[in-house]
Amino acid sequence: MTDPSIVGGCLCGAVRYRAEGEPAAVALCHCEDCQRQSGAAFSVNVLVGTETLVIDGAESLKVFETTGTDTGQPRQRRFCGTCGSPIVSELAEMEGMVAIKAGTLDDRSWIEPEMAVWTERKHPWLTADIELGEFPRDLPT
């Protein structure tokens, strides 16, 4: 990937963000929380360093906290309080990293998932012609 554009925002425009540099990873998450939050079979996440992320309109963000199934660690899911768009998720066990929800990027053309996590929760009808590193439970260590 060359020079990804990590710029985006929510559906109504109240929240905008940008992150500098290359993402640490692009991952599909099949956990039940991501399925529910995204309203889809999985969530596409762009992992970036927390210090690289700048959020304009952060006062519009609401937080819903969940607990990791295996880790028992908190996850903070931040979404626009006006339109409900999920923006980022923060996982306690991934200190210093944040998962930007790829569907909120202005330019999604460069997205290429490298791995899939929580594949044991993947829907059986979901097949793909791409090869990813798969992790049946939780995040790779």
VOGU-3710 file (C-alpha; in Angstrom, 3 decimals, decimal comma):
1> mtdpsivggc> 0,000/0,000/0,000  1,301/3,455/-0,788  0,175/6,684/0,839  -3,204/5,608/2,175  -5,674/8,367/2,798  -6,790/7,856/6,378  -9,352/10,635/6,411  -13,034/10,248/7,046  -16,067/10,960/9,133  -19,579/10,085/10,104
11> lcgavryrae> -22,686/10,046/7,945  -23,966/13,465/9,061  -20,567/15,213/9,017  -20,511/16,165/12,715  -17,359/14,053/13,248  -14,291/14,152/11,001  -10,921/12,500/11,584  -7,500/11,982/10,073  -4,505/9,801/10,897  -0,976/10,180/9,603
21> gepaavalch> 1,193/7,394/8,205  0,621/3,791/7,279  -1,859/1,750/9,297  -0,443/-0,982/11,524  -2,922/-3,442/9,970  -6,283/-3,811/8,287  -8,336/-6,551/9,913  -11,747/-8,121/9,573  -13,358/-8,846/12,942  -16,065/-11,492/13,168
31> cedcqrqsga> -16,776/-11,129/16,909  -20,406/-10,825/17,901  -19,971/-7,257/19,174  -18,509/-6,093/15,842  -21,292/-7,869/13,969  -23,895/-6,073/16,057  -22,154/-2,700/15,931  -21,644/-2,813/12,171  -24,975/-4,429/11,372  -23,044/-6,757/9,075
41> afsvnvlvgt> -21,288/-10,123/9,055  -18,019/-8,528/10,197  -16,353/-5,198/10,820  -13,468/-3,864/8,709  -10,942/-2,135/10,966  -7,959/0,054/10,120  -5,546/-0,075/13,060  -3,549/3,079/13,695  -1,535/4,513/16,564  -3,694/6,539/18,932
51> etlvidgaes> -1,207/9,408/18,795  -1,638/9,723/15,006  -5,426/10,114/15,158  -6,965/13,594/15,260  -10,745/13,827/15,657  -12,635/17,035/14,868  -16,082/17,154/16,436  -15,064/14,714/19,183  -17,628/16,367/21,458  -20,295/14,748/19,249
61> lkvfettgtd> -18,965/11,269/20,002  -20,792/8,960/22,377  -19,171/5,899/23,965  -20,576/2,435/24,499  -18,351/0,114/26,513  -18,333/-3,646/26,106  -16,140/-6,373/27,586  -13,950/-8,713/25,560  -15,301/-12,276/25,569  -12,027/-14,026/26,440
71> tgqprqrrfc> -9,932/-11,206/27,823  -12,460/-9,575/30,122  -10,859/-6,295/29,022  -12,962/-3,233/28,199  -13,631/-2,006/24,670  -14,750/1,539/24,088  -16,821/1,884/20,954  -17,099/5,519/19,899  -19,895/6,579/17,568  -21,515/9,820/16,394
81> gtcgspivse> -24,231/10,815/18,839  -26,223/12,445/16,030  -26,278/9,885/13,204  -25,005/6,775/15,014  -22,078/6,040/12,674  -19,459/3,867/14,424  -16,138/5,715/14,186  -13,492/3,933/16,293  -13,054/1,146/18,804  -10,389/1,095/21,500
91> laemegmvai> -9,350/-2,194/23,082  -7,601/-2,132/26,465  -5,232/-4,937/25,466  -4,100/-2,943/22,409  -2,829/0,066/24,312  -1,692/2,851/22,011  -3,801/1,591/19,091  -7,275/2,429/17,841  -9,432/0,650/15,252  -10,973/3,051/12,755
101> kagtlddrsw> -14,126/1,663/11,162  -13,145/1,445/7,480  -16,633/2,226/6,200  -16,215/5,780/7,488  -13,113/6,502/5,367  -13,548/9,025/2,559  -11,393/6,850/0,272  -11,855/3,122/0,828  -10,274/2,055/-2,471  -6,937/1,085/-0,888
111> iepemavwte> -8,374/-1,148/1,835  -6,923/-4,685/1,717  -7,575/-6,771/4,813  -4,504/-8,679/5,988  -6,080/-10,796/8,671  -9,354/-11,956/10,118  -9,964/-12,305/13,850  -12,638/-14,182/15,753  -13,085/-16,443/12,736  -14,753/-19,062/14,923
121> rkhpwltadi> -17,717/-16,666/14,918  -17,624/-16,221/11,133  -20,936/-16,990/9,414  -20,749/-20,357/7,623  -22,076/-18,853/4,373  -19,225/-16,339/4,287  -16,488/-17,377/1,880  -13,788/-15,328/0,237  -11,291/-15,726/-2,559  -8,592/-13,943/-0,585
131> elgefprdlp> -6,154/-15,517/1,821  -5,878/-13,923/5,223  -4,121/-14,823/8,432  -7,007/-16,182/10,487  -7,284/-16,172/14,265  -10,210/-18,239/15,617  -10,391/-16,328/18,901  -9,425/-12,797/19,819  -6,426/-10,889/18,529  -3,028/-12,309/17,557
141> t> -0,305/-11,945/20,171
//
